[in-house]
Amino acid sequence: MYTKEEEAFIKYWEVQRTKKKRLFRRILVGLPAGMVLMIAILLNFMSGWYKRATMVANTDPSLFIILIIAGIIIVAFTGLFSSYHKWDINETRYKELINRK
């Protein structure tokens, strides 16, 4: 009734779904997506294509520090969100396969 791939997923997810992962591990799972987003924001900020924004940024030297802190928060949130989303997708697939049985 199940394909080999589905059986392998069911066995894998039965073990993985009960494991508690640490917060740091969850952030690492989604780190690449968050880093790409933050690098794009920094490149946009540093490019200077919007002259008025560049003038405002140059008037306040603490703005760069605020941008770095906001970037860390964005990366952490993206990492956590993608980790929970991935877990939710696997859980939904597992439940669908079990109900299909």
ABEGO torsion letter per residue (X at the ends): XBBAAAAAAAAAAAAAAABBBBAAAAAAAAAAAAAAAAAAAAAAAAAGABAAAAAAAAABAAAAAAAAAAAAAAAAAAAAAAAAAAAAAAAAAAAAAAAAX
